Amino acid sequence: MNASPFRSHLMQAFAANARSQARPPIALFSLGGGGGGGGVDHPPSPADRDRRRRPSSSQHPRPRRRSASSTAATSVPLGRRDDDSSRDADASAHRSSPSSSPPPPATAEAEALQRLIVTRRTVSNFLSRPPPSTYRSSLDDVDIDDLVSSSSSSFLRDAISRGVACASTAPNHRITEPSTFHRILAPSSSHERLIDIAYEVTLRRLLDGKLSGDEACRSEASRKREKWGTIPAFVIATVSGMEDQEPSSLSSSSLSTGGFPGTMDVGDYHRDDDPYVNLPHVPPSTITQLEDYASTCASVQNLLLSLHAEGLGCKWATGPVIRTKSFRELIRCRRDEMVVGLIMVGWVKRLPALRRRRELEGDVLRDVDYYDPR
C-alpha cells in the first residue's frame, strides 16, 4: 500500500503536487524513503532498510529497533540518516550544474491567477442583469423578472464588497490608507441622479463644442443617458489628502504653474458656478500625494480583477463627468478628495478582443545589462 507519511491533508496535497513537477523542491529530498526518487510518500526499499541496519566501524552501536507503530508516528526524523550525506551531495550537484531541462511548470494556483489577469478586458457594453441562460424558475407563481432583479442586486452588492476587500490590500506607503470606494446600485435615486448628471455634462460639452445643432446634441446626450441606464452598478474610487479639488478662485497663471506644469484644464473652467461644467484638474503636488494616488490606482486594479473573477465586466472611466461639482456633491466628496475613477460594473454583453501596440519581450520587458566602461 502506498501510504503517505503525512497526516496533514495540506502536506499530502503538497507532496502529491511536488511529485508531478519536473524538478521537485530540494527540501523533499530529506523527506522520502527511497534512495534515488523524488517522491515523498514511498516506503523505504528493502535495500535501503538493509543498508541502514548494517553498522560500520565508525558508527556507534545500532540503537534498539523501534516498533512499526513508532516508526509511522515519526514520519519526519529530526536527526540525519545514513544516506543524508549522499543525498545532500546529489542535491548540491543538481543546484550547481547547469541543467538542460526546462524550468518547472507553474502550479495550478499560479496558472489560474495568471489566466484571470490576462483575460480581463475593459467592457463598454453591459447587460443590466445576467443573461437568461444563467437563471431558470420552475415555479409558475414566481415573477421571474422580480426574482432575477432582486437576486442580481444582492449579488452585485456582495461582489463589490468582496472586491473592495481585495482592493484594500493594495500597497500604500506609511499605511496612509487613502482610498475610499462609493457604491451606487440600480434601481435607486442615486443611480437616477448619476444618469441625469451624465446627460447634462454631455449636453453642455456638445453645445460648447458647436459640432452640431441643438437637437443633434440633445439626441446624443439622450443616447448617453440610455446607455448609462443599462449599467446596474457603479463604484467611484477617491483618494484623500490631495490639494483642494474645488478651488474657488484661481488665475490662469497659478493653474498652469502649480503642481505639474501644463496639466491644468483651464479652458474648461467656467466661473458661473454651473454644477455641470468641469472644475480645474488639480493633480498631486507632493511625493506623499503621488504615492497615495498610485496606491489607489493599484487598489482599483485589485477591484477589477476580483469582479472579473465573479463573471462581471468593468470599465474604469475618467471622463468629464467625474470632474464636475454636481458629481462630487452626489458622492459627498471632501475638498481634499480626488476622484480617481468611475468604475462601471455589470454583466458583459460583448467582450472586446485584446489589442496590443507594443511587443512584450524587448519592449515592455527589457533586461538590464550593465557594464562598467572604465
N, C-alpha and C positions, 0 to 999 in steps of 0.2 A: 504493500500500500504506500502511495506517495503522500505522506502526511507532512504538512507544513510545520516547521519548528516554531512558528509564531502563533501566539494565542490571539493577538490583536487582529481584528479584521482589516484595519488600516494597513498594518505591516504586511499581512498576507497579500493585499491588493498591490502594495508597493513591490513586493518580491515578484509577483506574477508579471507586473509591468516591466520590471528590470530584466526578466528572462527574455522578453520579446525584443529587447534593444540589441543593436549590433555590438555595442560596447557597454556592458553593464557598469554601474558605478564601482570605483575601486573598493569602496567600503564593503561591498558584498563579498569580496574575496575572503574576508575573515569570518563570514557567516556560513559558508557552505561546508558540507562534509566531504565532497569529492575532491580529488587532487587536481584535476585539470579543468573541470567545468565551471561555468559562471553561475549556475543555479544555486539557490539558497535553501531549497526545501527537500533536496535529495539526501537520504541517509548515507552514511559512510559506506564505501565499498568494503568487501572482505579484506582486500589487500591493505587498504588504509588502516582498518582496525588491527590487522596483524602487525603492521609496521609500528603502530603506536604501543602495542603491548610489549615489543622487544626492547628491553633496556640496553643502552650502550654503556661502555666502560666509563664514559664521562658523565653519565646521568646518575641521579640519586636512585635508590631502590624504588621500584614502582609502588605507588600507594595502593591501598586496598581498593579493589574494584567496586565501583558504585553499582547500585541496582538499576534496572532498566527504568523504573519509575523516576528515580532521582535524576537520571541522565535526560529523560524527556522534560523534566521540570526545569532543568538548567540548559536551555537551548542555546544560549549565547554565553560561552565561558568567559570569565574575567581575565584569566592568565593566558600566556602564549602557549600554543600547542607545538608539537614536534615539527609539523610541516609548515608552520607560520613563516619561518625564515625563508624557505624556498619560495613560498607563495609571494612574500613581500619582494623578493628579488625579481620574480617574474613581473610583478606589478610595476616595479621601478623601471625595468627594461621596457615595459609596454609604454610607460609615460615618456621615456627619454628618446626612444627610437621613432623616427618618422613612420607614420602608418599610411599605407596606400588605400586603406578602406575609407569610405565616405564617413562624414560625421554622423553621429546617431540621429535618427529622426526625432522630430518634436513629439512631445507627449500628446495624448488625445486632448487633454485640457488646454494645452497651448495652441494646438491647431484649431480648436473650437473658438477660442478667443480671437485668434488672428483672422479666422474666417468671418467672425462677427464684425471686426473692424473694417476689413476690406470690402465687405458687401454693403456697408452703409452708404446711402445716397441722399442728396438733397431733393426733397419731394415738393413739387409745386401743385400737384393735382390730388385733392383729397376726397374721400368719402366721409359723410357725416356720421356713418355707423358702419359696423362690419358688413362685408358682402353677404348676400343671402345664403351663400353656400356654407357659411360658418355657423348658422344657427337654424334651429328647427323646433317647432312646437307641435306636440301631438294632442294638445287639449283644445277642444272646439270652443270652450268658453273663455279662452285667454286671448286678449288683444295682442297679437304678435308685435305690432308697432310699439305699443306701450311697454311691453316686456323688454324688447330689444333696446329701446331708448333708455329705460331705467338701468338695465344691466350695463349698457355701454358707458353711461355717465359714471357709474360706480367704478367700472374697470379703469376708465381714464383717470379718475381721481386717485385711485390706488397706484396705478402705474406711474403717475407723475410723482407721487410721494416716494415710491421706491427709487425713481430716477434722481430726485433731489438728494436722497440719502447717499447715492453714489456720487453725485456732484460735490457733496460736502467733503469728500475725501481728497479732492484735488490739492496739490501742494500750495501752501502760501507762506511767505516769509514772515517770521516773527509771530506766527499764529494770530494774524490780524482778523481772520475770518471775515473778509469784506463782502462776500457775496450774499445776495438776497434774491429769492425767487417768488414771483407773484403769479398765482394761478387763476385763470379765467376759464370757466366751463360753460358750455351751452346746454340747455337754454338758461339764460339769466339776464338780468338787467345790465350787468357789467359787460356781457357779451354783446348785447344790442348797442350799448354806448360805444364800445370799441369799433363796431362796424360803422356807426354814424361818423365817428372821428375819421376813419379811413376814407369815407365818402367825401367829407368836407375838405380834408387835406388834399386829396386827389383833384377835386374840382378846382380849388384855388391854384394848385400848381399848373393845371392845364390852362386855366384862364390867364394866369400871369405869363405863360409861355406864348399865348396868342398863336398857337399852331393850328387852330380850327375855330369854328363858330361856337357860340354858347351852347346850342343844342347838342352838338357833337361832343363837347366837353362834359355836359351832364350825362350823356349816354355812356361815355367811357367811365365816368365816376360811378354810375349805377352798376356797370359790369363789375367794377371793383367791389362794391358793396355785396353783390350777389355771390361773388367768388369767396369772399371772406366769410359770408354767412354759412357756407358749407363746411367750414373748418370747425370741428367740435370742441377744440381746446386751444388755449394759448398759454404760454409761460413766458414771463418777462424777467430777464436777468439784469440786476443792477449791482453796482459796486459803490461802496461808501468811501468816505474820506477824500473825495475829489474836490476840485475847485468849485466855486459857485456855478451851478449849471443854469441858473436863471438870472443872469446879470441884468440889472435894471437900466443901467446907462453905461455903455462902453463906446468909446470912439473907435473909428476905423483903425487908427494907428495903434491903439492899445490892443485891439483884437488881432492885428496882423503880426505884432511883435511879441505878445505874451505867449508863454508855453513853447510849443513847437512852431516856428515861423511858417507862414503860408498854409496853415491848416484850418483857419477860421473861415466859416461860411458867412461872411459879412453881407454878401449880396442878398441872401435870403432873409435877413433880419429886418422886420418891419417894426417901427416904433409906435404903432397904433394899438398895441395890446390885443391884436387879433389872436385868439387862442389856437387857431388852426394853421398859423404860419410858423416857419422854422425859427427856433431860437438859435443863437450862435453856438457853434460847436466849440466847447472848451475842453481841451484834452488834458491828460495828466501832465503835471508840471514838475513833479519830484520823482526821485527814484522809487520811493515807497509807493507812491500813487501808481507808477508804471508797473511795479511788481504786483500790486493788488489787482490792477486791470488784467494783467496776464493770468493771474490766478483765477479770476472769474471766467476768462475765456477757456481755461483748462477745465473748469467745472462744467461749463456748457457742453463741452465735448463728452464728458462723462455722462451727462444727462441724455444727450443724443444717442449714445451707444446703448444706454440702458433701455430707452424707449424702443430703439431698433430691435433689441433682443426680445421685446414683448410683441413684436409684429406691427409696430406703429411707425409711420413715416413722419419726418420732421423737416422743417425749413427754418434756418437761422436768418432772420431778416434784420436789416439795419437801415431801412428806408426812411423817408422824411416823416412818417407818422410818429416815430418814437422821439422825434426832436421837437415836439410841439408842447405848449403849456397844457392844452386840454388832455393830452395823453398822460403827462406827468401827474396831473390832478386826479385822473382816473385811478392810477395805481398808488396814489398818495406818496409820491417821491419827496424825500427831503432835498433841500437845495444842494447838499453835498453828495447826492447820489447821482451817478451817471448811468444811463441806460445802455447796457452792453448789447442787448439784442432782444428782439421779439421772436419767440420760437413758436411756430405753428405746429400743431400736433393733430394727427388723425390717421385714418386708415388709407392705405395707398390705393389710389385709383389707377395710376400709371407710373411705373418705375422707370426712371431715366437710365440710360446707359452710362457707363463710366467714360469720361473724357479726360485725356491727358495731353499736356503740351510739352512736358519735359520727360526725358528718359530717367529711369531710376539710377542705374549704375553709371557712375562717372559724371552725373549732372546733379540729381537730387542728393545722391550719396557719393561723397568724394573721400577717398583715402588720403590722409595727410602724410606725405613723405618729406621729411626734413633732413637736410644735410648741412653741416657747418662748412661754409665756404672758406674758412681760414685754413 
